Every structure is written in structure tokens, then in C-alpha cells.
Amino acid sequence: MAIKSKARHDLTLRSIKREIAAGRDVAYWLDRTYVHLDSGLLTEDDIAEVEALAQAYYDALDAEDKANAEEITKIGV
């Protein structure tokens, strides 16, 4: 069972959010967030914050992919 402390909670959440914001292995860090929820270290509110960051990251990737596909289509015509 995880040691529940304010400092550990804050550092864990901060490091996960930093990794996701930087786009480093987002799926892994999202999974780790759920593990920390299961252990009681993080809360549902923390999960919502992390999920919002992950969603923004993936939305940006989707937008980039769409722009690239449109550019390829224009060049191909």
C-alpha cells in the first residue's frame, strides 16, 4: 500500500503532469495515474486533471495528422 502523504501526492502528480505535458510516453504515464488511483495516492480530481492533459496531447497529435494528410492530398492533386 502506498504511503499517503501530501508531499508524495504533490510530487507524484506534478511529475506525471510534467511528463504528459512534454509528450513523453503519455500512455504509460496515464496508466501509472490509474495505478496510483487504485493505491489511494491520487484522487478522482487528480485523474481528471491528468486525463485532460492527455486528451489535449492526443487532440494536438490528431490535428497535426489531419493537417499533414490535407497537405499530402493537395500535393497529390
BELBEL-V330965 format. One record per pair of residues at least 4 apart in sequence whose C-alpha atoms are under 6 Angstrom apart, sorted by the first residue. I is the first residue (numbers start at 1). J is the second residue. D is the distance in whole Angstrom. If there is no record, write none. Layout:
i=I j=J d=D
i=I j=J d=D
//
This chain:
i=2 j=39 d=6
i=4 j=41 d=6
i=8 j=12 d=6
i=10 j=14 d=6
i=17 j=21 d=6
i=19 j=24 d=5
i=20 j=24 d=6
i=20 j=26 d=5
i=36 j=41 d=5
i=36 j=42 d=6
i=37 j=41 d=6
i=37 j=42 d=5
i=37 j=43 d=6
i=42 j=46 d=6
i=47 j=51 d=6
i=51 j=55 d=6
i=55 j=59 d=6
//
